[in-house]
Amino acid sequence: MLFRESVASLARRTHVEGRLAELLAENFVHRHGHRPRSSEIRSWNRSIPVLINSLIEAGLDEVEMLLEYGLPLTSKRADVILAGVHPVTGGPSYVVVELKQWSEAYPEGSDPLQCRIDAYPDPILNPIEQVRSYCDYLVSFNGALEQSPESISGVAFLHNATEFGVAGLRQVAEDNRGRLFTGEQRGAFLDFLHSKLAPRPGAAAADELLQGKVRPSRQLLEVAAEEVRNREQFVLLDEQRLAYETVMTAVGAARRSNHKQVVVVAGGPGSGKSVIALSLLGELYRRGIPALHATGSQSFTTTMRKVAGSRKTEVQRLFRYFNSFMEAEPNDLDVLLCDEAHRLRKTSANRYTKAELRTGRPQVAELIDAARVPVFLLDQHQVVRPGEMGTVDQIRHAAAAQGLHCTVVELDGQFRCGGSDTYLRWVTSLLGLEGDRPIDWEPDGKVQLLAANSPQELEDFLDAQRHQGYSARISAGYCWRWSKKITTRMSALPADVVIGDWARPWNLFGNRSLLGAPPASLWATDPAGFGQVGCVYTAQGFEYDWSGVIMGPDLVWRTDRWVIDRSASKDPVFTKATPDADVDRLVRNTYKVLLTRGMVGTVVYSTDQETREKLRSLIPASGDA
């Protein structure tokens, strides 16, 4: 949240001091580390005063206003939440308000959940559905609303619009959590506010909402079974819902006519790509529409088969690998959901591929051919192996080569790392992934970052978190050899990762459980995985509450820059033929993946003394493990 005051106080700041937008911008920079977009500042200058005037006219000057309220465990923000007392029940009452400066908007084709305005090149989510999803999300994740879900309402206020200009948006059903009012409906809007808020102080209600316990995120894999087999469990927000509707619209067009369309959903770690994929798979499965989920990750695919298809073999068959479609009939599927598509390879062929199938055909072309609506969900900064090449441009070019239209939906929110976009920027800057330099970590209250003096200190801290009910894992750069020949005759797993007098095994290699440890594919999700150190290939695509990351000697800080020591890497995918520039990029990407697995917090340790000192200079001493 950027600012909180009563309506009367904000009215003075707006109309007397004229500094509200300036204060919001200052708070934004302090919280996020960069200037807000000019469009946001315009909205603060133009839309918030209109809402304040409406509340003053309604006699609700004691209602509390929470401006740019951050939704828990995500980087998304609601424009305004009004907190007060319900005029009938006398209990807390909240109204989520989305402010739009639009003068007109119209539905996108036959799908009223998507809409277009002239100022934007791409369709966006209907504001009725946007504010409704914000309300649903808050009920799911803020403990203050758990016992009184009826206390929250939602409204989109298009104060510059006429009824004629946005009539098409009303094709979406309106309810208590999703209403729309235009400037022509000022009287109706005031009546709505009167029905939800009494002319009484709202500070106590605001305190209750802000102090409400944030319930742990519904972990992706914990609800996968219900999502696929039964009913929708996830609440999709903004671009997530837009991506979902874009795919469903393409599916409808494909089934009505001989239509084929490629969709790309691109976003950073934790932006909800796999949540979208599972939501789509669940809905398509329930409708009886032929669809499959595919990845290039054995760990992710194996885990989805186990969790989502634990009792139904037909559900297990929904989860495949990218190289499963070499012999697929063109358009045999309606939808193919290619999750983690940054792991696409040049071709599907490997050493086991039959000679007659070694055609050299690009893997991306095979996947596009396989379905009428191929969907690629990817993060271009998570490429960690030589030969992985899934990018937006590559997929666009592959679609164009077949004369197909390619729609790209960008996800700008993120739900991992406590929803802290500040933390993700810190990681990106730390590793110099976008040409920038490491910056000091400034805690933002969403996620914790700690530095450890030793691997034992790191492990002890994480173990203490586990005893408080949190999930935790330790992962490391691939800087130690991996014992792969393990038998039941052994009394313990080989201690591969050795740092001084601290030694732990890598996660198991292969698909068998041995000596109390889970197979590699389940290391990230089985509680018994805490006893081993995971690598990027078993961590990628998963999340856990607390993440312990050991930075090895392959990435060390020297004076004023990072130095990559390729000789320190034991990853067999790096060969003499792998260029130094590729090794540099992939090692940095590896640590980005490892550093962005934690939902609650991350503890980091480096085996190198100078690097530890650099990390300590960036992370406040109060953040020590």
CORSULHU-V548597 format. One record per pair of residues at least 4 apart in sequence whose ideal C-beta (glycine too) atoms are under 8 Angstrom apart, sorted by the first residue. I is the first residue (numbers start at 1). J is the second residue. Records with the same first field share a line. If there is no record, write none. Layout:
I: J + J
//
This chain:
1: 66 + 67 + 68 + 69 + 70 + 210
2: 24 + 27 + 28 + 31 + 67 + 68
3: 10 + 20 + 23 + 24 + 27 + 66 + 67 + 68
4: 64 + 65 + 66 + 67 + 206 + 210
5: 9 + 10 + 13 + 64 + 65
6: 10 + 61 + 62 + 63 + 64 + 65 + 201 + 202 + 203
7: 11 + 52 + 55 + 56 + 60 + 61 + 62 + 63 + 64 + 65
8: 12 + 56 + 61 + 62
9: 13
10: 14 + 20 + 48 + 52 + 65 + 67
11: 15 + 52 + 53 + 56 + 61
12: 16 + 17
13: 17 + 18 + 19 + 20 + 23
14: 18 + 20 + 48 + 49 + 52
15: 49
19: 23
20: 24 + 44 + 48 + 49
21: 25 + 41 + 44 + 45 + 48
22: 26
23: 27
24: 28 + 36 + 41 + 44 + 67 + 68
25: 29 + 35 + 36 + 41 + 44
26: 30
27: 31
28: 32 + 35 + 36 + 40 + 68
29: 33 + 34 + 35 + 36
31: 422 + 444
32: 36 + 421 + 422 + 425
33: 422 + 425 + 439 + 442
34: 425
36: 40 + 41
37: 41
38: 42
39: 43
40: 44
41: 45
42: 46 + 101
43: 47 + 48 + 79 + 99 + 101
44: 48
45: 49
46: 50 + 101
47: 51 + 79 + 99 + 100 + 101 + 157 + 159
48: 52 + 67 + 80 + 99
49: 53
50: 54 + 99 + 157 + 159
51: 55 + 80 + 97 + 99 + 157 + 159
52: 56 + 65
53: 57
54: 58 + 157 + 186 + 189 + 190 + 193
55: 60 + 61 + 63 + 65 + 82 + 193
56: 60 + 61
57: 190
58: 190 + 193 + 194
59: 199
60: 82 + 84 + 193 + 197 + 199
61: 199
62: 84 + 199 + 200 + 201 + 202
63: 82 + 83 + 84 + 197 + 202
64: 82 + 83 + 84 + 201 + 202 + 203 + 205 + 206
65: 80 + 81 + 82 + 83
66: 80 + 81 + 82 + 83 + 206 + 209 + 210
67: 79 + 80
68: 77 + 78 + 79
69: 77 + 78 + 80 + 81
70: 74 + 75 + 76 + 77 + 419 + 446
71: 76 + 77 + 78 + 134 + 137 + 138 + 141 + 237 + 419
72: 138 + 141 + 142 + 214 + 419
73: 141 + 214 + 217 + 415 + 418 + 419 + 446 + 599
74: 137 + 237 + 413 + 414 + 415 + 419
75: 412 + 413 + 414 + 415 + 419 + 420 + 421
76: 134 + 237 + 238 + 413 + 419
78: 96 + 97 + 98 + 131 + 134
79: 97 + 98 + 99
80: 96 + 97 + 99
81: 94 + 95 + 96 + 97 + 209
82: 94 + 95 + 97 + 193 + 196 + 197 + 202
83: 92 + 93 + 94 + 202 + 203 + 205 + 206 + 209
84: 92 + 93 + 94 + 196 + 197 + 198 + 200 + 201 + 202 + 205
85: 90 + 91 + 92 + 93 + 197 + 198 + 200 + 201 + 202 + 205
86: 90 + 91 + 92 + 93 + 151 + 196 + 197 + 198
87: 194 + 195 + 196 + 197 + 198
89: 93
91: 148 + 151
92: 144 + 148 + 151 + 204 + 205 + 208 + 209
93: 151 + 153 + 196 + 197 + 198 + 205
94: 145 + 151 + 152 + 153 + 205 + 209
95: 152 + 153 + 154 + 155 + 193 + 196 + 197
96: 131 + 134 + 135 + 138 + 152 + 153 + 154 + 155
97: 131 + 154 + 155 + 156 + 157
98: 127 + 130 + 131 + 134 + 154 + 155 + 156 + 157
99: 157 + 159
100: 127 + 156 + 157 + 158 + 159 + 160 + 161
101: 159 + 160
102: 117 + 158 + 160 + 161 + 165 + 166
103: 160 + 161 + 162 + 165
104: 117 + 118 + 161 + 162 + 164 + 165 + 166
105: 115 + 116 + 117 + 158 + 161 + 165 + 166 + 168 + 169
106: 115 + 116 + 166 + 168 + 169
107: 111 + 112 + 114 + 115 + 116 + 126 + 168 + 169 + 171
108: 114 + 115 + 116 + 123 + 249
109: 114 + 249
110: 249 + 252
111: 245 + 248 + 249
112: 126 + 168 + 169 + 171 + 172
113: 125 + 126 + 129 + 172 + 241 + 245
114: 123 + 124 + 125 + 126 + 242 + 245 + 246 + 249
115: 123 + 124 + 125 + 126 + 127 + 168 + 169
116: 120 + 123 + 124
117: 124
120: 124
122: 409
123: 242 + 246
124: 242
125: 129 + 130 + 238 + 239 + 241 + 242 + 245
126: 130 + 169 + 172
127: 131 + 156 + 158 + 169 + 180
128: 132 + 156 + 169 + 170 + 172 + 174 + 178 + 179 + 180
129: 133 + 172 + 178 + 241
130: 134 + 156 + 237 + 238 + 241
131: 135 + 154 + 155 + 156 + 177 + 178 + 179
132: 136 + 154 + 175 + 177 + 178
133: 137 + 235 + 236 + 237 + 238 + 241
134: 138 + 154 + 237
135: 139 + 152 + 153 + 154 + 177 + 178
136: 140 + 177 + 235
137: 141 + 235 + 237
138: 142 + 145 + 152
139: 145 + 146 + 149 + 152
140: 215 + 218 + 235
141: 214 + 215 + 217
142: 146 + 209 + 212 + 213 + 214 + 215
143: 212 + 213 + 214 + 215
144: 208 + 209 + 211 + 212 + 213
145: 149 + 151 + 152 + 209 + 212
146: 215
150: 176
152: 177
153: 176 + 177 + 179 + 196
154: 176 + 177 + 178 + 179
155: 179 + 180 + 181 + 189 + 192
156: 178 + 179 + 180 + 181
157: 181 + 189
158: 166 + 180 + 181 + 182 + 183
159: 182 + 183
160: 183
161: 165 + 166 + 182 + 183 + 184
162: 166 + 182 + 183 + 184
163: 167 + 182 + 184 + 185
165: 182
166: 170 + 180 + 182
169: 180
170: 174 + 180
172: 178
173: 178
174: 178 + 179 + 180
175: 179
179: 192
181: 185 + 186 + 188 + 189 + 192
185: 189
186: 190
187: 191
188: 192
189: 193
190: 194
191: 195
192: 196
193: 197
197: 202
202: 206
203: 207
204: 208
205: 209
206: 210
207: 211
208: 212
216: 545 + 599
217: 415 + 599
218: 222 + 223 + 233 + 234
219: 223 + 471 + 543
220: 224 + 274 + 275 + 278 + 542 + 543
221: 303 + 304 + 307 + 525 + 542
222: 307
223: 227 + 233 + 234
224: 228 + 278 + 304 + 307 + 308
225: 229 + 230 + 307 + 308 + 309 + 310 + 311
226: 230 + 231 + 233
227: 231 + 232 + 233 + 234 + 278 + 279 + 281 + 282 + 308
228: 278 + 281 + 282 + 285 + 308 + 309 + 315 + 318
229: 282 + 285 + 308 + 312 + 315
231: 282 + 286
232: 279 + 282 + 283
234: 275 + 278 + 279
236: 240 + 241 + 244 + 272 + 275 + 276 + 279
237: 241 + 272 + 413
238: 242 + 413
239: 243 + 267 + 409 + 410 + 411 + 412 + 413
240: 244 + 271 + 272 + 275 + 276 + 411 + 413
241: 245
242: 246 + 409
243: 247 + 263 + 265 + 276 + 409 + 411
244: 248 + 276 + 279 + 280
245: 249
246: 250 + 263 + 407 + 409
247: 251 + 263 + 280 + 335 + 373 + 375
248: 252 + 280 + 283
249: 253
250: 254 + 259 + 261 + 263 + 373 + 407
251: 255 + 284 + 289 + 334 + 335 + 372 + 373
252: 256
253: 257 + 259 + 261
254: 259 + 260 + 261 + 334 + 372 + 373
255: 289 + 334
259: 372
260: 331 + 372 + 373 + 404
261: 372 + 373 + 404 + 405 + 406 + 407
262: 368 + 373 + 374 + 375 + 376 + 395 + 399 + 404 + 405 + 406 + 407
263: 373 + 374 + 375 + 376 + 406 + 407 + 408 + 409
264: 341 + 375 + 376 + 377 + 378 + 392 + 395 + 396 + 406 + 407 + 408 + 409
265: 273 + 276 + 375 + 376 + 377 + 378 + 408 + 409 + 411
266: 377 + 378 + 379 + 380 + 392 + 408 + 409 + 410 + 411
267: 271 + 272 + 273 + 377 + 379 + 410 + 411 + 412 + 413 + 414
268: 379 + 381 + 411 + 414 + 424
269: 379 + 382 + 414 + 416 + 417 + 424 + 592 + 593 + 596
270: 414 + 415 + 416 + 417 + 419 + 424 + 543 + 596
271: 379 + 411 + 412 + 413 + 414 + 415
272: 276 + 411 + 413 + 414 + 415
273: 277 + 339 + 340 + 377 + 378 + 379 + 411
274: 278 + 339 + 340 + 377 + 541
275: 279 + 415
276: 280 + 377
277: 281 + 293 + 337 + 339 + 375 + 377
278: 282 + 293 + 308
279: 283
280: 284 + 291 + 335 + 337 + 375
281: 285 + 291 + 293 + 318 + 337
282: 286
283: 287
284: 289 + 290 + 291 + 334 + 335
285: 289 + 291 + 315 + 318
289: 334 + 335
290: 332 + 333 + 334 + 335
291: 318 + 333 + 334 + 335 + 336 + 337 + 371
292: 318 + 319 + 320 + 333 + 335 + 336 + 337 + 371
293: 304 + 318 + 319 + 320 + 337 + 339
294: 301 + 319 + 320 + 321 + 322 + 324 + 325 + 336 + 337 + 338 + 339 + 367
295: 300 + 301 + 319 + 321 + 322 + 338 + 339 + 340 + 343 + 541
296: 321 + 322 + 340 + 341 + 343 + 344 + 345 + 388
297: 301 + 340 + 343 + 537 + 540 + 541
298: 302 + 321 + 520 + 521
299: 303 + 520 + 521 + 522 + 523 + 524 + 537 + 538 + 540 + 541 + 542
300: 304 + 339 + 340 + 540 + 541 + 542
301: 305 + 319 + 320 + 321 + 521
302: 306 + 511 + 519 + 521 + 522
303: 307 + 521 + 522 + 524 + 525 + 542
304: 308 + 309 + 319
305: 309 + 316 + 319
306: 310 + 522
307: 525
308: 315 + 316 + 318 + 319
309: 313 + 314 + 315 + 316 + 317 + 318 + 319
311: 315
312: 316
313: 317
314: 318
320: 324 + 325
322: 338 + 343 + 344 + 345 + 348 + 363 + 367
323: 345 + 348 + 349 + 350 + 363
324: 328
325: 336 + 348 + 366 + 367 + 369 + 370
326: 348 + 349 + 353 + 357 + 361 + 366
327: 357
328: 332 + 333 + 366 + 369 + 370
330: 369 + 370
331: 369 + 370 + 371 + 372
332: 370 + 371
333: 370 + 371 + 372
334: 371 + 372 + 373
335: 371 + 372 + 373 + 374 + 375
336: 367 + 370 + 371 + 373 + 374 + 375
337: 375 + 377
338: 344 + 367 + 374 + 375 + 376 + 377
339: 377 + 541
340: 377 + 378 + 382 + 540 + 541
341: 376 + 377 + 378 + 390 + 395
342: 378 + 379 + 380 + 381 + 382 + 383 + 388 + 390 + 391
343: 382 + 383 + 385 + 388 + 390
344: 363 + 364 + 367 + 376 + 388 + 389 + 390 + 394
345: 363 + 387 + 388 + 389
346: 362 + 363 + 387 + 389
347: 360 + 361 + 362 + 363
348: 353 + 361 + 363 + 366
349: 353 + 357 + 358 + 360
353: 357 + 358
354: 358
361: 365 + 366
362: 366 + 398
363: 367
364: 368 + 390 + 394 + 395 + 398
365: 369 + 398 + 401 + 402
366: 370
367: 371 + 374 + 376
368: 374 + 398 + 399 + 402 + 404
370: 374
376: 390 + 395
378: 382 + 390 + 391 + 392
380: 390 + 391 + 392
381: 428 + 433 + 589 + 592
382: 540 + 589 + 592 + 593
383: 388 + 389 + 390 + 585 + 586 + 589
384: 388 + 536 + 537 + 540 + 586 + 589 + 590 + 593
385: 573 + 586
386: 573 + 574 + 575 + 578 + 582 + 586
387: 573
389: 394
390: 394 + 395
391: 395
392: 396 + 408
393: 397
394: 398
395: 399 + 406
396: 400 + 406 + 408
397: 401
398: 402
399: 404 + 405 + 406
400: 404 + 406
413: 419
414: 419 + 421 + 424
415: 419
416: 543 + 596 + 597 + 598 + 599
417: 423 + 424 + 446 + 447 + 596 + 598 + 599 + 602
418: 423 + 446 + 447 + 599 + 600 + 601
419: 446 + 447
420: 424 + 444 + 446 + 447
421: 425
422: 426 + 442 + 444 + 446
423: 427 + 441 + 444 + 446 + 447 + 449
424: 428 + 596
425: 429
426: 430 + 439 + 441 + 449
427: 431 + 592 + 595 + 596
428: 433 + 434 + 436 + 592
429: 434 + 436 + 437 + 438 + 439
430: 438 + 439 + 595 + 618
431: 562 + 588 + 591 + 592
432: 436 + 437 + 438 + 562 + 588
433: 588 + 589 + 592
438: 614 + 618
439: 618
440: 618 + 620
441: 449 + 618 + 619 + 620 + 623
443: 448 + 449 + 620 + 623
447: 598 + 599 + 600 + 601 + 602
448: 600 + 601 + 602 + 623
449: 601 + 602 + 604 + 619 + 623
450: 461 + 601 + 602 + 603 + 604 + 619 + 623 + 624 + 625
451: 603 + 604 + 605 + 612 + 615 + 616 + 619 + 623 + 624 + 625
452: 457 + 458 + 461 + 548 + 603 + 604 + 605 + 624 + 625
453: 457 + 605 + 612 + 624 + 625
454: 458 + 499 + 500 + 502 + 605
455: 459 + 474 + 499 + 500 + 502 + 504 + 550 + 605
456: 460 + 502
457: 461 + 605 + 625
458: 462 + 474 + 548 + 550 + 603 + 605 + 625
459: 463 + 474 + 502 + 504 + 548
460: 464 + 625
461: 465 + 548 + 603 + 625
462: 466 + 472 + 473 + 474 + 530 + 546 + 548 + 603
463: 467 + 472 + 530
464: 468
465: 470 + 472 + 545 + 546 + 600
466: 470 + 471 + 472 + 530 + 546
470: 545 + 546 + 600
471: 527 + 544 + 545 + 546
472: 530 + 544 + 545 + 546 + 547 + 548
473: 523 + 524 + 529 + 530 + 534 + 539 + 544 + 546 + 547 + 548 + 597
474: 504 + 530 + 533 + 534 + 548 + 549 + 550
475: 533 + 534 + 535 + 536 + 538 + 539 + 547 + 548 + 549 + 550 + 594 + 597
476: 480 + 497 + 533 + 534 + 535 + 549 + 550 + 551 + 552 + 594
477: 535 + 536 + 550 + 551 + 552 + 554 + 555 + 569 + 587 + 590 + 591 + 594
478: 535 + 536 + 552 + 554 + 569 + 570 + 571 + 590
479: 552 + 553 + 554 + 568 + 569 + 570 + 607
480: 496 + 497 + 498 + 506 + 552 + 570
481: 496 + 570
482: 496 + 506 + 509 + 535 + 570
483: 493 + 494 + 496 + 505 + 506 + 509
484: 509 + 510
486: 490 + 493 + 494 + 508 + 509 + 514 + 515
487: 514
488: 514 + 515
490: 494 + 515
491: 515
492: 505 + 515
493: 505 + 508 + 514 + 515 + 517 + 531 + 532
494: 505
495: 503 + 504 + 505
496: 504 + 505 + 506 + 533
497: 503 + 504 + 505 + 506 + 533 + 550
498: 502 + 503
499: 503 + 550 + 607
504: 531 + 532 + 533
505: 517 + 531 + 532 + 533
506: 532 + 533 + 534 + 535
507: 517 + 518 + 520 + 523 + 529 + 532 + 533 + 534 + 535 + 538
508: 512 + 513 + 514 + 517 + 518 + 519 + 520 + 523 + 532
509: 520
510: 519 + 520
511: 519 + 520 + 521
512: 519
513: 517 + 518 + 519 + 522
516: 528 + 531
517: 528 + 529 + 531 + 532
518: 522 + 523 + 526 + 528 + 529
519: 523
520: 537 + 538
521: 538
522: 526 + 529
523: 529 + 532 + 534 + 538
524: 529 + 534 + 538 + 539 + 542 + 544 + 597
525: 529 + 542
529: 534
533: 550
534: 538 + 539
535: 539
536: 540 + 590 + 593 + 594
538: 542
539: 593 + 594 + 597
540: 593
542: 597
543: 597 + 598 + 599
544: 597 + 598 + 599
545: 598 + 599 + 600 + 601
546: 598 + 600 + 601 + 602 + 603
547: 594 + 595 + 597 + 598 + 601 + 602 + 603
548: 602 + 603 + 604 + 605
549: 591 + 594 + 595 + 602 + 603 + 604 + 605
550: 605 + 606 + 607
551: 555 + 591 + 604 + 605 + 606 + 607 + 608 + 611
552: 568 + 606 + 607
553: 565 + 568 + 607 + 608
554: 564 + 565 + 566 + 568 + 569 + 587
555: 562 + 563 + 564 + 565 + 587 + 588 + 591 + 611
556: 562 + 563 + 565 + 606 + 608 + 610 + 611
557: 561 + 562 + 563 + 608 + 610 + 611 + 614
558: 562 + 563 + 610
562: 588
564: 580 + 583 + 584 + 587 + 588
565: 569
566: 574 + 580 + 583 + 587
569: 574 + 583 + 587
573: 578
574: 578 + 583 + 586
578: 582 + 583
579: 583
580: 584
581: 585
582: 586
583: 587
584: 588
585: 589
586: 590
587: 591
588: 592
589: 593
590: 594
591: 595
592: 596
593: 597
595: 602 + 604
597: 602
598: 602
603: 625
604: 615 + 619
605: 612
606: 611 + 612 + 615
607: 611
608: 612
609: 613
610: 614
611: 615
612: 616
613: 617
614: 618
615: 619
616: 621
619: 623
//
